[in-house]
């Protein structure tokens, strides 16, 4: 069935992401309600969210994303998470 709010996300993704980036737990709840197709679409924008929550390789949000991607077998999301974490690890600290 998927997340009932996902159609709003598709219509106004910038506004939805702005809201989701404010609270990690709200974002986790939103993502848990998404179906696999919706999660695959989110993979393209996941760097912004991971970065917003100041996550690195061992953060709560990254762990959650990896678990949901592995459990549901969404390889493109898992690849994107790993790529983002690698970029973050190699970026100089501010």
Buried (B, 14 or more C-beta within 10 A) or exposed (E): EEBEBBEEBEEEBEEBBEBBBEEBEEBBEBBEBBEBEBBBBBBEBBBEBBBBBEBEEEBEBBEBBBEBBEEBEBEEBBEBBBEBBEEBEEEEEE
